[in-house]
Amino acid sequence: MDSNSACRYELRNKLGEGGFGEVYVALDKASNDYVAVKRVQMKVDEATVQNESKMLKECGSKYIVRYFDLVKVGNEVWIVMEYCHCGSIAHYLKSGNQLNEESIREIASCCLLGLLYLHNRNVIHRDVKPDNLFISENGVIKVGDFGLAVQLEHSCSRRDTTCGTSQYMAPEVYEGKTCLKSDVWSLGISVIEMAEGKNPFDGCTSAMVMNRVMNKEPPTLSSSKWSAEFVDFVRKCLVKDVANRSSVSELMNHPFVKDSVERLNDKGNSTLLLRMAESIGSVAESTGVSESVNVMNATVLNAVSGGEKRGSVSKANRVFQIADDNDLFEVDTKADRIEVMKGMCNDRDIDKLDLSACRNLVEWVVEEKCFQFVMELKMSGFACLESVAIGSECFTKGMGVFEMSHCDGLKSVRIGKGSFVHWSGFVLRDCGVEEVEIGDGCFVDCEKVVFEDLARLRTFHLGNEVFKGDERKENELVMQNLDELSELKGRMSALRNVKKVRLVNLPKLSVMVLRFAFVNVKVLEMENASLLENISPALQYYL
């Protein structure tokens, strides 16, 4: 890990700077993906950087920002991290947005889950604040900057007192006795800031803050504005005597967050936070401010909810809506657009879906959380079909095969996150499809994946763990006769456990981003596969 490693990262736009250094959006030239790079002025030796790099990269939780690399460049350390393009809670508030109590509950719950992960490893964050709480397009909050705040600041001369930000520092920190519960105090101050729109110590110098923290009563929330549970949660975070202050694990059972924490553990994300991320993406798109970063149109991958959200103009003239389960059995077979409303067709008896009579179908749109118990979906010979858009968390209970074939007019297939999780097969064959986008957590248990005879397919984007496969099974991937495919991108662990791979006739592939794919390949058949010909089953990472 020498300074030559820095050549891998091409610094682009500067995102900000603080007491420890500057943060940039950078292009990882090895993966063609965007990352965040924090440049920190610290004098550390090579062994230290290697040790901290190993520790940071081993940290893996959906509630903390992922660390990819640490590079020592002269007197600088470059900390290479996951780039959260939705920004921080601090930026969200500074943009004029307000947070209600329900949203703060979800944010606080994510923070607790992130801190629990760190604290279970005896890692103190030391700098919990809204600037370091990042909004993920996956519908969670990620705690960031813990590596800098905890593991590297021992080389900083200010470590004993002011590493961290004074407005969020606990009383014991000023005495040089930082502990795990110091993060709890910082969370309490952050939560007040989210609720009131400003820090309780705004306008104070560092000396004034220290005086108030050490000698005055802790800040509180007004019981006339906020629920008793919320006020009590903050009170338990801001106990001056660290011995009596609640720990993170104790706070997770507090009535203010208990149900939210359980829901996050069960579902894996927050609907409220998903909407927040989507609104940030929508504003950025409509105002033209969004930087062209984070590959694979991540918002789309994580929240496909019908064609309309992408700003497309419907070509349909005859629309049929399924707004009640009974409508499924009275479909207008001459409709050229069928829309399935959110939460429809989830009766256990609805385990089959047959659209074969709808031969005029041009667009099929399924909103989120539909068809939970359907066991198989096959669409073949739909000559007019152009677009299929399936929302998040659909077809979740079945274990069958998704198959689309002989649909020459088909242009796009988009599937939202968490759909078809346990389905065993995916087949897309002999269609005119030009783009395929499949969101995080879809087809995770898939055993056979076939993309074949798709002469017009240009882009193929997969979210986290799509087609991951059970490592105990002989999972198979076929990609064959994809004459125009130029872009193949997969997020974390997509295609991870495929064992048998056939890659034939992909002559135009020019952009490929695959993280942790193909790590268990046993049989590889390949011919005229352009960039994919660089793959060797012996490698552990394919970037």
C-alpha positions as CSV (number, residue, x, y, z in Angstrom):
1,M,0.0,0.0,0.0
2,D,2.4,2.7,-1.2
3,S,1.8,6.1,-2.8
4,N,1.5,4.5,-6.2
5,S,-1.9,3.3,-5.1
6,A,-3.1,6.9,-5.2
7,C,-2.8,6.8,-9.0
8,R,-5.8,4.5,-8.9
9,Y,-8.1,7.4,-7.8
10,E,-8.8,10.4,-10.0
11,L,-10.0,13.2,-7.8
12,R,-13.0,15.1,-9.3
13,N,-15.2,17.6,-7.4
14,K,-14.4,18.8,-3.9
15,L,-17.3,18.0,-1.6
16,G,-16.1,19.8,1.5
17,E,-13.4,20.3,4.1
18,G,-13.1,20.2,7.9
19,G,-10.7,20.1,10.7
20,F,-9.1,16.8,9.6
21,G,-8.9,17.4,5.8
22,E,-10.7,17.7,2.5
23,V,-13.2,15.3,0.9
24,Y,-13.4,14.7,-2.9
25,V,-15.6,12.7,-5.2
26,A,-13.1,10.5,-7.1
27,L,-13.2,8.0,-9.9
28,D,-11.8,4.6,-9.0
29,K,-10.1,3.8,-12.3
30,A,-9.9,0.1,-11.5
31,S,-13.6,-0.3,-11.1
32,N,-14.9,2.7,-13.0
33,D,-17.0,3.5,-10.0
34,Y,-17.2,6.7,-7.9
35,V,-15.9,6.8,-4.4
36,A,-15.4,9.5,-1.7
37,V,-11.7,10.2,-0.9
38,K,-10.8,12.0,2.4
39,R,-7.3,13.5,2.4
40,V,-6.0,13.8,5.9
41,Q,-2.7,15.4,7.0
42,M,-1.3,12.9,9.4
43,K,2.1,11.5,10.0
44,V,1.7,7.7,10.3
45,D,4.1,4.9,9.3
46,E,3.4,2.3,6.7
47,A,2.6,-0.5,9.2
48,T,0.0,1.7,10.9
49,V,-1.7,2.5,7.6
50,Q,-1.8,-1.2,6.7
51,N,-3.2,-2.2,10.1
52,E,-5.9,0.5,10.0
53,S,-6.7,-0.4,6.4
54,K,-7.3,-4.0,7.3
55,M,-9.5,-3.1,10.3
56,L,-11.6,-0.6,8.3
57,K,-12.2,-2.9,5.3
58,E,-13.3,-5.7,7.6
59,C,-16.1,-3.5,9.0
60,G,-19.3,-4.4,7.1
61,S,-22.8,-3.2,8.1
62,K,-25.5,-1.6,6.1
63,Y,-25.6,1.1,8.8
64,I,-22.0,2.3,8.4
65,V,-20.2,3.8,5.4
66,R,-18.1,1.2,3.7
67,Y,-14.3,1.7,3.6
68,F,-12.5,0.4,0.6
69,D,-8.9,1.5,1.0
70,L,-6.4,3.6,2.9
71,V,-3.4,5.0,1.0
72,K,-0.4,6.8,2.5
73,V,0.7,9.7,0.2
74,G,3.6,11.5,1.7
75,N,2.3,13.1,4.9
76,E,-1.3,12.5,3.8
77,V,-3.5,9.5,4.3
78,W,-6.2,9.1,1.7
79,I,-9.3,7.3,3.1
80,V,-11.3,5.8,0.3
81,M,-14.9,5.3,1.2
82,E,-18.3,4.5,-0.2
83,Y,-19.8,7.6,-1.8
84,C,-23.3,8.4,-0.5
85,H,-24.7,10.6,-3.3
86,C,-27.8,11.5,-1.3
87,G,-25.7,13.5,1.1
88,S,-25.8,13.9,4.9
89,I,-28.5,14.7,7.3
90,A,-26.7,18.0,8.0
91,H,-26.9,19.0,4.3
92,Y,-30.5,17.9,4.2
93,L,-31.3,20.3,7.1
94,K,-29.2,23.1,5.6
95,S,-31.2,22.8,2.4
96,G,-34.3,24.0,4.2
97,N,-35.8,20.7,5.0
98,Q,-37.4,19.8,8.3
99,L,-37.7,16.5,10.1
100,N,-40.7,15.3,12.0
101,E,-40.6,13.1,15.0
102,E,-41.3,9.9,13.0
103,S,-38.4,10.6,10.6
104,I,-36.1,11.4,13.5
105,R,-37.1,8.1,15.1
106,E,-36.0,6.2,12.0
107,I,-32.7,8.1,11.7
108,A,-31.9,7.5,15.4
109,S,-32.7,3.8,15.1
110,C,-30.3,3.4,12.2
111,C,-27.6,5.3,14.1
112,L,-28.1,3.0,17.1
113,L,-27.7,-0.1,14.8
114,G,-24.6,1.4,13.3
115,L,-23.1,2.3,16.6
116,L,-24.0,-1.1,18.0
117,Y,-21.9,-2.7,15.3
118,L,-18.9,-0.5,16.1
119,H,-19.3,-0.8,19.9
120,N,-19.5,-4.6,19.7
121,R,-16.1,-4.4,18.2
122,N,-14.9,-1.9,20.9
123,V,-14.7,0.9,18.4
124,I,-15.6,4.4,19.6
125,H,-16.8,6.7,16.8
126,R,-15.8,9.9,18.6
127,D,-17.5,12.3,16.1
128,V,-21.2,11.4,15.8
129,K,-23.0,14.4,14.3
130,P,-25.4,15.1,11.5
131,D,-22.5,15.8,9.1
132,N,-21.4,12.2,9.5
133,L,-24.9,10.6,9.1
134,F,-25.4,9.8,5.5
135,I,-28.6,9.1,3.7
136,S,-28.5,5.9,1.7
137,E,-30.6,5.3,-1.4
138,N,-31.3,1.9,0.2
139,G,-33.6,3.5,2.8
140,V,-31.2,3.6,5.8
141,I,-28.9,6.1,7.5
142,K,-25.2,5.2,7.4
143,V,-22.8,6.3,10.1
144,G,-19.6,7.6,8.5
145,D,-16.1,8.9,9.4
146,F,-15.6,6.4,12.2
147,G,-12.3,5.2,10.9
148,L,-10.8,8.7,10.9
149,A,-12.4,9.7,14.2
150,V,-11.4,6.5,16.0
151,Q,-8.4,4.7,14.6
152,L,-6.2,7.3,13.0
153,E,-6.4,10.3,15.3
154,H,-3.9,8.9,17.7
155,S,-1.3,10.5,15.4
156,C,-3.1,13.9,15.9
157,S,-1.7,16.1,18.7
158,R,-5.2,17.1,19.7
159,R,-6.4,13.6,20.5
160,D,-6.8,14.0,24.2
161,T,-9.4,16.8,24.1
162,T,-10.6,18.1,20.8
163,C,-10.6,15.3,18.3
164,G,-14.2,15.4,17.3
165,T,-16.5,18.5,17.2
166,S,-16.9,20.4,20.5
167,Q,-20.6,21.0,20.1
168,Y,-21.2,17.3,20.3
169,M,-18.6,16.3,22.8
170,A,-19.5,14.5,26.1
171,P,-18.3,15.8,29.5
172,E,-15.9,12.9,30.0
173,V,-14.2,13.7,26.7
174,Y,-13.0,17.0,28.0
175,E,-11.4,15.0,30.9
176,G,-9.6,12.7,28.5
177,K,-11.8,9.8,29.4
178,T,-13.6,9.0,26.2
179,C,-15.6,5.8,26.2
180,L,-18.2,4.0,24.2
181,K,-21.0,5.9,25.9
182,S,-19.4,9.2,24.7
183,D,-21.0,8.4,21.3
184,V,-24.4,8.3,23.0
185,W,-24.1,11.9,24.2
186,S,-23.1,13.0,20.7
187,L,-26.2,11.2,19.4
188,G,-28.4,13.0,21.9
189,I,-27.1,16.4,20.8
190,S,-27.5,15.4,17.1
191,V,-31.1,14.4,17.7
192,I,-31.9,17.7,19.3
193,E,-30.4,19.4,16.3
194,M,-32.6,17.4,13.9
195,A,-35.6,18.3,16.0
196,E,-35.0,22.0,16.5
197,G,-33.2,22.7,13.2
198,K,-30.1,24.0,15.1
199,N,-27.5,22.8,17.5
200,P,-28.3,23.6,21.2
201,F,-24.9,25.3,21.4
202,D,-25.2,27.4,18.3
203,G,-23.4,30.7,18.7
204,C,-21.1,29.5,21.4
205,T,-17.3,29.4,21.2
206,S,-15.5,26.1,22.1
207,A,-14.7,27.5,25.5
208,M,-18.4,28.4,26.1
209,V,-19.5,25.0,25.0
210,M,-17.1,23.3,27.4
211,N,-18.2,25.4,30.3
212,R,-21.9,24.6,29.6
213,V,-21.3,20.9,29.1
214,M,-19.2,20.7,32.3
215,N,-21.1,23.0,34.6
216,K,-24.7,23.4,33.4
217,E,-27.6,21.1,33.0
218,P,-27.7,19.2,29.7
219,P,-29.9,20.5,26.9
220,T,-33.4,19.1,26.6
221,L,-36.4,19.0,24.3
222,S,-39.6,20.9,25.0
223,S,-42.3,18.5,26.3
224,S,-45.0,20.7,24.8
225,K,-43.6,20.2,21.3
226,W,-42.5,16.6,21.4
227,S,-43.8,13.3,22.7
228,A,-42.9,12.2,26.2
229,E,-41.0,9.2,24.8
230,F,-38.9,11.4,22.5
231,V,-38.1,13.8,25.3
232,D,-37.1,10.9,27.6
233,F,-34.9,9.3,24.9
234,V,-32.9,12.5,24.6
235,R,-32.7,12.8,28.4
236,K,-31.2,9.3,28.7
237,C,-28.6,10.1,26.0
238,L,-27.6,13.3,27.8
239,V,-26.9,12.1,31.3
240,K,-23.7,13.8,32.5
241,D,-22.5,11.0,34.7
242,V,-21.3,8.4,32.2
243,A,-21.9,5.6,34.6
244,N,-25.7,6.4,34.6
245,R,-25.9,7.2,30.9
246,S,-27.7,4.5,28.8
247,S,-25.6,2.4,26.5
248,V,-26.5,1.9,22.8
249,S,-27.8,-1.6,23.5
250,E,-30.0,-0.2,26.3
251,L,-31.3,2.6,24.2
252,M,-32.4,0.2,21.5
253,N,-35.0,-1.1,23.9
254,H,-36.3,2.4,24.7
255,P,-40.0,2.9,23.7
256,F,-39.1,5.8,21.4
257,V,-37.1,3.5,19.0
258,K,-37.9,-0.1,20.0
259,D,-40.5,-0.8,17.3
260,S,-38.5,1.0,14.7
261,V,-35.3,-0.9,15.5
262,E,-37.2,-4.2,15.3
263,R,-38.8,-3.2,12.0
264,L,-35.4,-2.3,10.5
265,N,-33.9,-5.6,11.7
266,D,-36.8,-7.4,10.1
267,K,-37.3,-5.5,6.9
268,G,-33.8,-4.1,6.3
269,N,-34.8,-0.6,5.6
270,S,-37.2,2.3,6.3
271,T,-40.0,3.3,4.0
272,L,-39.7,6.9,5.3
273,L,-36.0,7.0,4.6
274,L,-36.5,5.5,1.2
275,R,-38.9,8.3,0.4
276,M,-36.4,10.8,1.7
277,A,-33.7,9.4,-0.6
278,E,-36.1,9.4,-3.5
279,S,-37.1,13.0,-2.9
280,I,-33.5,14.0,-2.9
281,G,-32.9,12.2,-6.1
282,S,-36.0,13.8,-7.7
283,V,-35.0,17.3,-6.7
284,A,-31.5,16.8,-8.0
285,E,-32.8,15.5,-11.3
286,S,-35.3,18.3,-11.8
287,T,-32.9,21.0,-10.9
288,G,-30.0,19.6,-12.8
289,V,-27.7,19.8,-9.8
290,S,-27.1,16.1,-9.4
291,E,-23.5,15.1,-10.3
292,S,-23.1,12.2,-12.7
293,V,-21.8,9.9,-10.0
294,N,-22.6,6.5,-8.4
295,V,-22.9,4.1,-11.3
296,M,-26.0,2.3,-12.4
297,N,-28.7,5.0,-11.7
298,A,-28.8,3.8,-8.2
299,T,-32.1,5.5,-7.3
300,V,-33.8,3.5,-10.1
301,L,-32.3,0.3,-9.1
302,N,-33.5,0.7,-5.5
303,A,-36.9,2.1,-6.1
304,V,-38.5,1.2,-9.4
305,S,-42.2,2.0,-8.9
306,G,-43.7,2.2,-12.3
307,G,-42.8,3.7,-15.5
308,E,-44.2,7.1,-14.7
309,K,-41.6,7.9,-12.2
310,R,-38.9,7.9,-14.9
311,G,-40.7,10.7,-16.7
312,S,-41.6,8.5,-19.6
313,V,-44.7,9.3,-21.8
314,S,-47.1,6.5,-21.9
315,K,-48.1,5.3,-25.4
316,A,-51.1,3.5,-24.1
317,N,-54.6,4.5,-25.1
318,R,-56.6,1.8,-23.3
319,V,-55.6,1.5,-19.6
320,F,-56.8,-1.1,-17.2
321,Q,-56.1,-0.7,-13.5
322,I,-56.1,-3.5,-10.9
323,A,-57.1,-1.7,-7.8
324,D,-58.9,-4.7,-6.1
325,D,-58.0,-8.3,-6.1
326,N,-61.2,-9.1,-8.0
327,D,-60.0,-6.9,-10.9
328,L,-57.4,-9.5,-11.7
329,F,-60.1,-11.9,-12.8
330,E,-61.9,-9.3,-14.9
331,V,-58.9,-7.9,-16.9
332,D,-59.7,-6.0,-20.1
333,T,-57.9,-8.3,-22.5
334,K,-57.8,-5.5,-25.1
335,A,-56.0,-3.0,-22.8
336,D,-52.6,-1.9,-24.0
337,R,-51.5,-0.8,-20.5
338,I,-52.2,-2.7,-17.3
339,E,-51.4,-1.1,-14.0
340,V,-51.4,-3.0,-10.7
341,M,-51.8,-0.7,-7.8
342,K,-49.7,-0.9,-4.6
343,G,-50.4,-3.9,-2.4
344,M,-52.7,-5.8,-4.7
345,C,-53.2,-9.5,-5.3
346,N,-51.6,-10.7,-2.1
347,D,-54.2,-13.4,-1.2
348,R,-52.6,-16.8,-0.7
349,D,-54.9,-18.2,-3.3
350,I,-53.5,-16.0,-6.0
351,D,-50.5,-18.2,-6.7
352,K,-50.8,-18.1,-10.5
353,L,-50.6,-15.2,-13.0
354,D,-51.6,-15.7,-16.6
355,L,-51.6,-12.7,-19.0
356,S,-51.6,-14.7,-22.2
357,A,-55.0,-13.4,-23.3
358,C,-53.7,-9.8,-23.2
359,R,-52.1,-9.8,-26.6
360,N,-52.4,-6.0,-27.1
361,L,-50.3,-5.3,-24.0
362,V,-47.7,-2.6,-24.6
363,E,-46.9,-1.6,-21.0
364,W,-47.2,-3.7,-17.8
365,V,-46.7,-1.7,-14.6
366,V,-46.8,-3.3,-11.1
367,E,-46.5,-1.0,-8.1
368,E,-44.8,-2.2,-4.9
369,K,-45.7,-5.1,-2.7
370,C,-47.9,-7.0,-5.1
371,F,-48.4,-10.7,-6.1
372,Q,-46.6,-12.0,-3.0
373,F,-47.6,-15.7,-3.4
374,V,-47.4,-16.1,-7.2
375,M,-45.1,-19.1,-7.9
376,E,-44.3,-18.5,-11.5
377,L,-44.2,-15.7,-14.1
378,K,-43.8,-16.5,-17.8
379,M,-44.5,-14.2,-20.7
380,S,-43.9,-15.4,-24.2
381,G,-44.9,-14.1,-27.6
382,F,-46.2,-10.7,-26.6
383,A,-45.6,-9.0,-29.9
384,C,-46.7,-5.5,-28.8
385,L,-45.1,-5.5,-25.4
386,E,-42.5,-2.6,-24.9
387,S,-42.1,-2.1,-21.2
388,V,-42.2,-4.1,-18.0
389,A,-41.8,-2.2,-14.7
390,I,-42.2,-4.1,-11.5
391,G,-41.9,-2.3,-8.2
392,S,-40.2,-3.2,-5.0
393,E,-41.0,-6.2,-2.8
394,C,-43.2,-8.0,-5.3
395,F,-43.4,-11.7,-5.8
396,T,-41.5,-12.3,-2.5
397,K,-43.0,-15.6,-1.3
398,G,-42.7,-17.7,-4.4
399,M,-39.7,-19.8,-5.5
400,G,-40.4,-20.3,-9.2
401,V,-39.1,-19.1,-12.6
402,F,-39.3,-15.6,-14.1
403,E,-39.2,-16.1,-17.9
404,M,-39.7,-13.6,-20.8
405,S,-39.2,-14.8,-24.4
406,H,-40.0,-14.1,-28.0
407,C,-41.2,-10.5,-27.2
408,D,-39.5,-8.7,-30.1
409,G,-40.9,-5.3,-29.3
410,L,-39.8,-5.3,-25.7
411,K,-37.4,-2.4,-24.9
412,S,-37.0,-2.3,-21.2
413,V,-37.3,-4.5,-18.1
414,R,-37.0,-2.8,-14.7
415,I,-37.5,-4.6,-11.3
416,G,-37.4,-2.8,-8.0
417,K,-35.5,-3.8,-4.9
418,G,-36.4,-6.9,-2.8
419,S,-38.6,-8.6,-5.5
420,F,-38.4,-12.3,-6.5
421,V,-35.9,-12.8,-3.6
422,H,-36.2,-16.6,-3.5
423,W,-37.0,-17.4,-7.1
424,S,-34.9,-20.1,-8.6
425,G,-34.7,-19.1,-12.2
426,F,-34.4,-16.0,-14.5
427,V,-34.7,-16.3,-18.2
428,L,-34.7,-13.5,-20.8
429,R,-34.4,-14.9,-24.3
430,D,-35.0,-13.8,-27.8
431,C,-36.4,-10.4,-27.0
432,G,-35.7,-6.9,-28.4
433,V,-34.9,-5.5,-25.0
434,E,-32.4,-2.7,-24.9
435,E,-31.9,-2.2,-21.1
436,V,-32.3,-4.3,-18.0
437,E,-32.2,-2.9,-14.5
438,I,-32.7,-5.1,-11.5
439,G,-32.7,-3.5,-8.0
440,D,-30.9,-4.6,-4.7
441,G,-31.9,-7.9,-3.2
442,C,-33.7,-9.4,-6.2
443,F,-33.3,-13.1,-7.2
444,V,-30.8,-13.6,-4.4
445,D,-31.4,-17.4,-4.4
446,C,-31.5,-17.8,-8.2
447,E,-29.9,-21.0,-9.4
448,K,-30.1,-20.5,-13.2
449,V,-29.8,-17.2,-15.0
450,V,-30.1,-16.9,-18.8
451,F,-29.6,-13.9,-21.0
452,E,-29.7,-15.3,-24.5
453,D,-30.3,-14.0,-28.1
454,L,-30.8,-10.4,-27.0
455,A,-29.5,-8.7,-30.1
456,R,-30.4,-5.1,-29.0
457,L,-29.5,-5.3,-25.3
458,R,-27.1,-2.4,-24.6
459,T,-27.1,-1.9,-20.8
460,F,-27.4,-4.4,-18.0
461,H,-27.4,-3.1,-14.4
462,L,-27.7,-5.3,-11.3
463,G,-28.1,-4.1,-7.7
464,N,-26.6,-5.6,-4.5
465,E,-26.7,-9.4,-4.3
466,V,-28.8,-9.8,-7.5
467,F,-28.2,-13.4,-8.7
468,K,-25.9,-14.0,-5.8
469,G,-26.9,-17.6,-5.4
470,D,-26.4,-20.0,-2.5
471,E,-22.8,-20.9,-2.4
472,R,-23.8,-24.5,-1.6
473,K,-25.6,-25.0,-4.9
474,E,-24.4,-25.4,-8.5
475,N,-25.6,-22.0,-9.8
476,E,-25.4,-21.4,-13.5
477,L,-25.1,-18.2,-15.6
478,V,-25.5,-18.1,-19.4
479,M,-24.9,-14.8,-21.3
480,Q,-24.9,-15.6,-25.0
481,N,-25.4,-13.7,-28.3
482,L,-25.7,-10.2,-26.8
483,D,-24.4,-8.5,-29.9
484,E,-24.8,-4.9,-28.7
485,L,-24.1,-5.2,-25.0
486,S,-21.7,-2.4,-24.1
487,E,-22.3,-1.9,-20.3
488,L,-22.4,-4.5,-17.6
489,K,-22.5,-3.2,-14.0
490,G,-23.2,-5.1,-10.8
491,R,-23.2,-3.8,-7.3
492,M,-21.9,-5.6,-4.2
493,S,-22.0,-9.4,-4.4
494,A,-24.1,-9.6,-7.6
495,L,-23.3,-12.9,-9.4
496,R,-21.1,-13.9,-6.5
497,N,-21.7,-17.6,-6.2
498,V,-22.2,-18.7,-9.8
499,K,-20.4,-22.0,-10.4
500,K,-20.9,-22.7,-14.1
501,V,-20.5,-19.7,-16.5
502,R,-21.1,-19.6,-20.2
503,L,-20.1,-16.3,-21.9
504,V,-20.4,-16.4,-25.7
505,N,-20.6,-13.6,-28.3
506,L,-20.5,-10.4,-26.3
507,P,-18.2,-8.5,-28.7
508,K,-18.9,-4.8,-27.8
509,L,-18.7,-4.8,-24.0
510,S,-16.7,-1.7,-23.1
511,V,-17.7,-0.8,-19.6
512,M,-17.7,-3.5,-16.8
513,V,-18.1,-2.9,-13.1
514,L,-18.5,-6.1,-11.0
515,R,-17.7,-6.1,-7.3
516,F,-17.1,-9.6,-5.7
517,A,-18.6,-11.4,-8.7
518,F,-17.6,-14.9,-9.9
519,V,-15.6,-15.8,-6.8
520,N,-16.7,-19.4,-6.9
521,V,-16.6,-20.2,-10.6
522,K,-15.7,-23.9,-11.3
523,V,-16.6,-24.2,-15.0
524,L,-16.0,-21.3,-17.4
525,E,-16.8,-21.5,-21.1
526,M,-16.0,-18.3,-23.0
527,E,-15.8,-17.2,-26.6
528,N,-15.7,-13.7,-28.2
529,A,-16.5,-12.1,-24.8
530,S,-14.4,-8.9,-25.1
531,L,-13.8,-7.4,-21.6
532,L,-15.1,-10.5,-19.8
533,E,-12.2,-12.5,-21.3
534,N,-10.0,-11.0,-18.5
535,I,-11.9,-13.1,-16.0
536,S,-10.0,-16.0,-14.4
537,P,-11.8,-18.3,-11.9
538,A,-8.7,-18.1,-9.7
539,L,-9.3,-14.5,-9.0
540,Q,-11.1,-13.4,-5.9
541,Y,-12.3,-10.0,-7.1
542,Y,-13.5,-8.9,-10.6
543,L,-13.4,-5.2,-11.1
